[in-house]
Amino acid sequence: MRRTGRCVVVQEAPRTCGFASEVAALLAERAILDLHGPVLRVTGYDVPYPYWRLEDWYVPSLERVSDAVRRVLAF
């Protein structure tokens, strides 16, 4: 992260109170001077985990991750 100054954290768990939230908070606290943009999180939605038929909709897709990467690079 120090080389690029950018970070995207991806996890399948919900956005709120997840591991990605803690990682983003630690990066914002400890590496604020090295960041060139915000730390973006791509996570599952803040809803109960769906049944197997809707699982592909819930987990972060390649499109959502690549969109976040584009946004943080354009910042």
Biopython code that builds the backbone (N, CA, C, O; Angstrom):
import numpy as np
from Bio.PDB.StructureBuilder import StructureBuilder

atoms = [
    (1, "MET", "N", (0.814, -1.175, 0.000)),
    (1, "MET", "CA", (0.000, 0.000, 0.000)),
    (1, "MET", "C", (0.865, 1.249, 0.000)),
    (1, "MET", "O", (0.474, 2.275, -0.557)),
    (2, "ARG", "N", (1.998, 1.175, 0.598)),
    (2, "ARG", "CA", (2.875, 2.349, 0.649)),
    (2, "ARG", "C", (3.372, 2.729, -0.744)),
    (2, "ARG", "O", (3.584, 3.909, -1.023)),
    (3, "ARG", "N", (3.558, 1.745, -1.618)),
    (3, "ARG", "CA", (4.032, 2.031, -2.971)),
    (3, "ARG", "C", (2.982, 2.752, -3.805)),
    (3, "ARG", "O", (3.294, 3.715, -4.505)),
    (4, "THR", "N", (1.743, 2.289, -3.731)),
    (4, "THR", "CA", (0.696, 2.854, -4.590)),
    (4, "THR", "C", (-0.095, 3.954, -3.908)),
    (4, "THR", "O", (-0.593, 4.856, -4.582)),
    (5, "GLY", "N", (-0.222, 3.905, -2.601)),
    (5, "GLY", "CA", (-1.003, 4.907, -1.883)),
    (5, "GLY", "C", (-2.496, 4.690, -1.996)),
    (5, "GLY", "O", (-3.288, 5.568, -1.652)),
    (6, "ARG", "N", (-2.879, 3.521, -2.477)),
    (6, "ARG", "CA", (-4.300, 3.225, -2.677)),
    (6, "ARG", "C", (-4.614, 1.834, -2.133)),
    (6, "ARG", "O", (-3.749, 0.960, -2.076)),
    (7, "CYS", "N", (-5.881, 1.650, -1.733)),
    (7, "CYS", "CA", (-6.252, 0.365, -1.158)),
    (7, "CYS", "C", (-7.736, 0.092, -1.389)),
    (7, "CYS", "O", (-8.578, 0.970, -1.196)),
    (8, "VAL", "N", (-8.043, -1.133, -1.803)),
    (8, "VAL", "CA", (-9.414, -1.628, -1.911)),
    (8, "VAL", "C", (-9.468, -2.917, -1.104)),
    (8, "VAL", "O", (-8.691, -3.839, -1.351)),
    (9, "VAL", "N", (-10.385, -2.985, -0.137)),
    (9, "VAL", "CA", (-10.539, -4.156, 0.720)),
    (9, "VAL", "C", (-11.808, -4.885, 0.289)),
    (9, "VAL", "O", (-12.871, -4.275, 0.172)),
    (10, "VAL", "N", (-11.692, -6.201, 0.051)),
    (10, "VAL", "CA", (-12.824, -7.001, -0.431)),
    (10, "VAL", "C", (-13.108, -8.110, 0.572)),
    (10, "VAL", "O", (-12.196, -8.786, 1.048)),
    (11, "GLN", "N", (-14.392, -8.285, 0.886)),
    (11, "GLN", "CA", (-14.820, -9.394, 1.743)),
    (11, "GLN", "C", (-16.249, -9.780, 1.393)),
    (11, "GLN", "O", (-17.002, -8.968, 0.856)),
    (12, "GLU", "N", (-16.624, -11.024, 1.697)),
    (12, "GLU", "CA", (-17.972, -11.494, 1.425)),
    (12, "GLU", "C", (-18.953, -11.146, 2.539)),
    (12, "GLU", "O", (-20.164, -11.140, 2.314)),
    (13, "ALA", "N", (-18.463, -10.864, 3.705)),
    (13, "ALA", "CA", (-19.330, -10.561, 4.854)),
    (13, "ALA", "C", (-19.999, -9.202, 4.665)),
    (13, "ALA", "O", (-19.593, -8.432, 3.794)),
    (14, "PRO", "N", (-21.026, -8.895, 5.475)),
    (14, "PRO", "CA", (-21.688, -7.591, 5.371)),
    (14, "PRO", "C", (-20.716, -6.433, 5.612)),
    (14, "PRO", "O", (-19.653, -6.605, 6.209)),
    (15, "ARG", "N", (-21.104, -5.272, 5.140)),
    (15, "ARG", "CA", (-20.259, -4.085, 5.204)),
    (15, "ARG", "C", (-20.043, -3.599, 6.637)),
    (15, "ARG", "O", (-18.929, -3.224, 7.002)),
    (16, "THR", "N", (-21.085, -3.603, 7.438)),
    (16, "THR", "CA", (-21.033, -3.065, 8.788)),
    (16, "THR", "C", (-20.459, -4.085, 9.763)),
    (16, "THR", "O", (-20.834, -5.257, 9.741)),
    (17, "CYS", "N", (-19.553, -3.634, 10.613)),
    (17, "CYS", "CA", (-18.959, -4.449, 11.685)),
    (17, "CYS", "C", (-18.229, -5.677, 11.168)),
    (17, "CYS", "O", (-18.229, -6.717, 11.826)),
    (18, "GLY", "N", (-17.620, -5.576, 10.022)),
    (18, "GLY", "CA", (-16.894, -6.702, 9.467)),
    (18, "GLY", "C", (-15.393, -6.511, 9.566)),
    (18, "GLY", "O", (-14.913, -5.476, 10.029)),
    (19, "PHE", "N", (-14.667, -7.510, 9.130)),
    (19, "PHE", "CA", (-13.213, -7.465, 9.149)),
    (19, "PHE", "C", (-12.689, -6.367, 8.224)),
    (19, "PHE", "O", (-11.698, -5.708, 8.540)),
    (20, "ALA", "N", (-13.349, -6.173, 7.089)),
    (20, "ALA", "CA", (-12.929, -5.132, 6.151)),
    (20, "ALA", "C", (-13.039, -3.748, 6.776)),
    (20, "ALA", "O", (-12.228, -2.869, 6.484)),
    (21, "SER", "N", (-14.023, -3.549, 7.624)),
    (21, "SER", "CA", (-14.169, -2.263, 8.307)),
    (21, "SER", "C", (-12.995, -2.010, 9.227)),
    (21, "SER", "O", (-12.493, -0.888, 9.304)),
    (22, "GLU", "N", (-12.559, -3.031, 9.919)),
    (22, "GLU", "CA", (-11.419, -2.890, 10.820)),
    (22, "GLU", "C", (-10.125, -2.641, 10.045)),
    (22, "GLU", "O", (-9.309, -1.813, 10.450)),
    (23, "VAL", "N", (-9.936, -3.347, 8.944)),
    (23, "VAL", "CA", (-8.743, -3.141, 8.132)),
    (23, "VAL", "C", (-8.724, -1.723, 7.574)),
    (23, "VAL", "O", (-7.689, -1.058, 7.613)),
    (24, "ALA", "N", (-9.858, -1.253, 7.055)),
    (24, "ALA", "CA", (-9.937, 0.104, 6.519)),
    (24, "ALA", "C", (-9.676, 1.141, 7.608)),
    (24, "ALA", "O", (-9.007, 2.144, 7.357)),
    (25, "ALA", "N", (-10.192, 0.915, 8.804)),
    (25, "ALA", "CA", (-9.969, 1.855, 9.909)),
    (25, "ALA", "C", (-8.497, 1.882, 10.319)),
    (25, "ALA", "O", (-7.938, 2.951, 10.560)),
    (26, "LEU", "N", (-7.872, 0.707, 10.396)),
    (26, "LEU", "CA", (-6.443, 0.662, 10.744)),
    (26, "LEU", "C", (-5.582, 1.350, 9.689)),
    (26, "LEU", "O", (-4.637, 2.064, 10.025)),
    (27, "LEU", "N", (-5.900, 1.141, 8.434)),
    (27, "LEU", "CA", (-5.143, 1.804, 7.380)),
    (27, "LEU", "C", (-5.332, 3.314, 7.438)),
    (27, "LEU", "O", (-4.376, 4.068, 7.255)),
    (28, "ALA", "N", (-6.546, 3.754, 7.690)),
    (28, "ALA", "CA", (-6.805, 5.185, 7.789)),
    (28, "ALA", "C", (-6.086, 5.790, 8.995)),
    (28, "ALA", "O", (-5.641, 6.936, 8.929)),
    (29, "GLU", "N", (-5.963, 5.048, 10.087)),
    (29, "GLU", "CA", (-5.280, 5.554, 11.275)),
    (29, "GLU", "C", (-3.762, 5.559, 11.123)),
    (29, "GLU", "O", (-3.102, 6.539, 11.469)),
    (30, "ARG", "N", (-3.216, 4.472, 10.608)),
    (30, "ARG", "CA", (-1.760, 4.289, 10.628)),
    (30, "ARG", "C", (-1.063, 4.709, 9.345)),
    (30, "ARG", "O", (0.139, 4.974, 9.360)),
    (31, "ALA", "N", (-1.779, 4.774, 8.252)),
    (31, "ALA", "CA", (-1.125, 5.081, 6.980)),
    (31, "ALA", "C", (-1.753, 6.293, 6.302)),
    (31, "ALA", "O", (-1.706, 6.400, 5.077)),
    (32, "ILE", "N", (-2.330, 7.190, 7.055)),
    (32, "ILE", "CA", (-3.042, 8.320, 6.476)),
    (32, "ILE", "C", (-2.126, 9.182, 5.608)),
    (32, "ILE", "O", (-2.578, 9.733, 4.604)),
    (33, "LEU", "N", (-0.873, 9.306, 5.965)),
    (33, "LEU", "CA", (0.047, 10.140, 5.196)),
    (33, "LEU", "C", (0.510, 9.473, 3.913)),
    (33, "LEU", "O", (1.004, 10.149, 3.010)),
    (34, "ASP", "N", (0.360, 8.154, 3.817)),
    (34, "ASP", "CA", (0.747, 7.423, 2.609)),
    (34, "ASP", "C", (-0.394, 7.264, 1.616)),
    (34, "ASP", "O", (-0.159, 6.871, 0.473)),
    (35, "LEU", "N", (-1.616, 7.558, 2.022)),
    (35, "LEU", "CA", (-2.781, 7.362, 1.159)),
    (35, "LEU", "C", (-2.929, 8.510, 0.167)),
    (35, "LEU", "O", (-2.786, 9.678, 0.528)),
    (36, "HIS", "N", (-3.217, 8.164, -1.093)),
    (36, "HIS", "CA", (-3.504, 9.155, -2.131)),
    (36, "HIS", "C", (-4.995, 9.224, -2.427)),
    (36, "HIS", "O", (-5.421, 10.012, -3.271)),
    (37, "GLY", "N", (-5.775, 8.429, -1.762)),
    (37, "GLY", "CA", (-7.221, 8.391, -1.951)),
    (37, "GLY", "C", (-7.852, 7.639, -0.801)),
    (37, "GLY", "O", (-7.148, 7.169, 0.093)),
    (38, "PRO", "N", (-9.170, 7.518, -0.809)),
    (38, "PRO", "CA", (-9.844, 6.816, 0.279)),
    (38, "PRO", "C", (-9.635, 5.309, 0.210)),
    (38, "PRO", "O", (-9.368, 4.757, -0.857)),
    (39, "VAL", "N", (-9.757, 4.656, 1.344)),
    (39, "VAL", "CA", (-9.747, 3.193, 1.394)),
    (39, "VAL", "C", (-11.165, 2.746, 1.086)),
    (39, "VAL", "O", (-12.086, 3.041, 1.848)),
    (40, "LEU", "N", (-11.352, 2.044, -0.010)),
    (40, "LEU", "CA", (-12.691, 1.606, -0.407)),
    (40, "LEU", "C", (-12.919, 0.159, 0.021)),
    (40, "LEU", "O", (-12.007, -0.668, 0.007)),
    (41, "ARG", "N", (-14.164, -0.120, 0.403)),
    (41, "ARG", "CA", (-14.559, -1.478, 0.787)),
    (41, "ARG", "C", (-15.574, -2.007, -0.209)),
    (41, "ARG", "O", (-16.548, -1.329, -0.537)),
    (42, "VAL", "N", (-15.346, -3.208, -0.684)),
    (42, "VAL", "CA", (-16.308, -3.916, -1.524)),
    (42, "VAL", "C", (-16.727, -5.125, -0.715)),
    (42, "VAL", "O", (-15.933, -6.041, -0.504)),
    (43, "THR", "N", (-17.967, -5.133, -0.263)),
    (43, "THR", "CA", (-18.426, -6.175, 0.659)),
    (43, "THR", "C", (-19.787, -6.686, 0.244)),
    (43, "THR", "O", (-20.382, -6.233, -0.734)),
    (44, "GLY", "N", (-20.265, -7.656, 1.030)),
    (44, "GLY", "CA", (-21.646, -8.079, 0.887)),
    (44, "GLY", "C", (-22.549, -6.968, 1.384)),
    (44, "GLY", "O", (-22.085, -5.998, 1.985)),
    (45, "TYR", "N", (-23.818, -7.109, 1.137)),
    (45, "TYR", "CA", (-24.781, -6.086, 1.542)),
    (45, "TYR", "C", (-25.193, -6.276, 3.004)),
    (45, "TYR", "O", (-25.057, -7.368, 3.556)),
    (46, "ASP", "N", (-25.690, -5.220, 3.618)),
    (46, "ASP", "CA", (-26.119, -5.277, 5.019)),
    (46, "ASP", "C", (-27.530, -5.856, 5.138)),
    (46, "ASP", "O", (-28.446, -5.203, 5.638)),
    (47, "VAL", "N", (-27.677, -7.056, 4.681)),
    (47, "VAL", "CA", (-28.932, -7.808, 4.764)),
    (47, "VAL", "C", (-28.582, -9.221, 5.210)),
    (47, "VAL", "O", (-27.422, -9.619, 5.100)),
    (48, "PRO", "N", (-29.539, -9.989, 5.707)),
    (48, "PRO", "CA", (-29.229, -11.382, 6.048)),
    (48, "PRO", "C", (-28.731, -12.146, 4.814)),
    (48, "PRO", "O", (-29.165, -11.885, 3.692)),
    (49, "TYR", "N", (-27.830, -13.077, 5.039)),
    (49, "TYR", "CA", (-27.257, -13.842, 3.936)),
    (49, "TYR", "C", (-28.368, -14.587, 3.199)),
    (49, "TYR", "O", (-29.170, -15.269, 3.836)),
    (50, "PRO", "N", (-28.433, -14.473, 1.870)),
    (50, "PRO", "CA", (-29.546, -15.063, 1.117)),
    (50, "PRO", "C", (-29.403, -16.573, 0.926)),
    (50, "PRO", "O", (-28.361, -17.166, 1.205)),
    (51, "TYR", "N", (-30.482, -17.163, 0.446)),
    (51, "TYR", "CA", (-30.458, -18.579, 0.095)),
    (51, "TYR", "C", (-29.531, -18.798, -1.085)),
    (51, "TYR", "O", (-29.088, -17.838, -1.714)),
    (52, "TRP", "N", (-29.239, -20.033, -1.386)),
    (52, "TRP", "CA", (-28.245, -20.382, -2.394)),
    (52, "TRP", "C", (-28.566, -19.819, -3.776)),
    (52, "TRP", "O", (-27.644, -19.586, -4.557)),
    (53, "ARG", "N", (-29.812, -19.595, -4.100)),
    (53, "ARG", "CA", (-30.157, -19.067, -5.429)),
    (53, "ARG", "C", (-29.732, -17.613, -5.609)),
    (53, "ARG", "O", (-29.478, -17.179, -6.733)),
    (54, "LEU", "N", (-29.653, -16.868, -4.534)),
    (54, "LEU", "CA", (-29.295, -15.450, -4.608)),
    (54, "LEU", "C", (-27.864, -15.176, -4.160)),
    (54, "LEU", "O", (-27.459, -14.019, -4.049)),
    (55, "GLU", "N", (-27.110, -16.216, -3.907)),
    (55, "GLU", "CA", (-25.756, -16.044, -3.383)),
    (55, "GLU", "C", (-24.864, -15.261, -4.346)),
    (55, "GLU", "O", (-24.067, -14.432, -3.908)),
    (56, "ASP", "N", (-24.986, -15.510, -5.645)),
    (56, "ASP", "CA", (-24.151, -14.803, -6.613)),
    (56, "ASP", "C", (-24.450, -13.308, -6.629)),
    (56, "ASP", "O", (-23.560, -12.510, -6.924)),
    (57, "TRP", "N", (-25.655, -12.921, -6.326)),
    (57, "TRP", "CA", (-26.016, -11.514, -6.253)),
    (57, "TRP", "C", (-25.404, -10.857, -5.018)),
    (57, "TRP", "O", (-25.060, -9.675, -5.044)),
    (58, "TYR", "N", (-25.273, -11.614, -3.956)),
    (58, "TYR", "CA", (-24.831, -11.072, -2.667)),
    (58, "TYR", "C", (-23.323, -10.850, -2.593)),
    (58, "TYR", "O", (-22.872, -9.796, -2.144)),
    (59, "VAL", "N", (-22.554, -11.823, -3.025)),
    (59, "VAL", "CA", (-21.097, -11.726, -2.877)),
    (59, "VAL", "C", (-20.540, -10.689, -3.851)),
    (59, "VAL", "O", (-21.116, -10.464, -4.915)),
    (60, "PRO", "N", (-19.424, -10.057, -3.491)),
    (60, "PRO", "CA", (-18.837, -9.057, -4.380)),
    (60, "PRO", "C", (-18.463, -9.671, -5.729)),
    (60, "PRO", "O", (-17.789, -10.699, -5.792)),
    (61, "SER", "N", (-18.903, -9.033, -6.788)),
    (61, "SER", "CA", (-18.630, -9.530, -8.133)),
    (61, "SER", "C", (-17.373, -8.876, -8.698)),
    (61, "SER", "O", (-16.868, -7.894, -8.154)),
    (62, "LEU", "N", (-16.892, -9.422, -9.766)),
    (62, "LEU", "CA", (-15.732, -8.861, -10.445)),
    (62, "LEU", "C", (-16.017, -7.432, -10.900)),
    (62, "LEU", "O", (-15.132, -6.577, -10.851)),
    (63, "GLU", "N", (-17.224, -7.175, -11.335)),
    (63, "GLU", "CA", (-17.590, -5.829, -11.785)),
    (63, "GLU", "C", (-17.543, -4.826, -10.638)),
    (63, "GLU", "O", (-17.059, -3.707, -10.811)),
    (64, "ARG", "N", (-18.043, -5.220, -9.465)),
    (64, "ARG", "CA", (-18.021, -4.310, -8.313)),
    (64, "ARG", "C", (-16.595, -4.047, -7.846)),
    (64, "ARG", "O", (-16.266, -2.920, -7.473)),
    (65, "VAL", "N", (-15.751, -5.065, -7.861)),
    (65, "VAL", "CA", (-14.361, -4.893, -7.435)),
    (65, "VAL", "C", (-13.615, -4.021, -8.441)),
    (65, "VAL", "O", (-12.903, -3.098, -8.043)),
    (66, "SER", "N", (-13.764, -4.293, -9.721)),
    (66, "SER", "CA", (-13.055, -3.497, -10.729)),
    (66, "SER", "C", (-13.558, -2.058, -10.747)),
    (66, "SER", "O", (-12.774, -1.144, -11.005)),
    (67, "ASP", "N", (-14.835, -1.831, -10.482)),
    (67, "ASP", "CA", (-15.365, -0.467, -10.386)),
    (67, "ASP", "C", (-14.726, 0.279, -9.214)),
    (67, "ASP", "O", (-14.376, 1.452, -9.341)),
    (68, "ALA", "N", (-14.576, -0.392, -8.087)),
    (68, "ALA", "CA", (-13.938, 0.230, -6.925)),
    (68, "ALA", "C", (-12.476, 0.549, -7.212)),
    (68, "ALA", "O", (-11.981, 1.602, -6.810)),
    (69, "VAL", "N", (-11.789, -0.345, -7.899)),
    (69, "VAL", "CA", (-10.394, -0.098, -8.241)),
    (69, "VAL", "C", (-10.287, 1.103, -9.169)),
    (69, "VAL", "O", (-9.410, 1.949, -8.989)),
    (70, "ARG", "N", (-11.168, 1.187, -10.160)),
    (70, "ARG", "CA", (-11.165, 2.346, -11.063)),
    (70, "ARG", "C", (-11.429, 3.646, -10.315)),
    (70, "ARG", "O", (-10.788, 4.665, -10.574)),
    (71, "ARG", "N", (-12.383, 3.600, -9.381)),
    (71, "ARG", "CA", (-12.701, 4.812, -8.614)),
    (71, "ARG", "C", (-11.540, 5.274, -7.759)),
    (71, "ARG", "O", (-11.250, 6.469, -7.695)),
    (72, "VAL", "N", (-10.866, 4.331, -7.096)),
    (72, "VAL", "CA", (-9.757, 4.730, -6.234)),
    (72, "VAL", "C", (-8.546, 5.178, -7.069)),
    (72, "VAL", "O", (-7.784, 6.033, -6.619)),
    (73, "LEU", "N", (-8.356, 4.630, -8.249)),
    (73, "LEU", "CA", (-7.265, 5.075, -9.102)),
    (73, "LEU", "C", (-7.538, 6.456, -9.709)),
    (73, "LEU", "O", (-6.610, 7.223, -9.965)),
    (74, "ALA", "N", (-8.804, 6.761, -9.932)),
    (74, "ALA", "CA", (-9.173, 8.052, -10.514)),
    (74, "ALA", "C", (-9.204, 9.171, -9.485)),
    (74, "ALA", "O", (-9.300, 10.343, -9.851)),
    (75, "PHE", "N", (-9.124, 8.834, -8.223)),
    (75, "PHE", "CA", (-9.210, 9.861, -7.155)),
    (75, "PHE", "C", (-8.000, 10.764, -7.193)),
    (75, "PHE", "O", (-7.888, 11.682, -6.380)),
]
sb = StructureBuilder()
sb.init_structure("model")
sb.init_model(0)
sb.init_chain("A")
sb.init_seg("    ")
for serial, (resi, resn, name, xyz) in enumerate(atoms, 1):
    if name == "N":
        sb.init_residue(resn, " ", resi, " ")
    sb.init_atom(name, np.array(xyz, "f"), 0.0, 1.0, " ", f" {name:<3s}", serial, name[0])
structure = sb.get_structure()
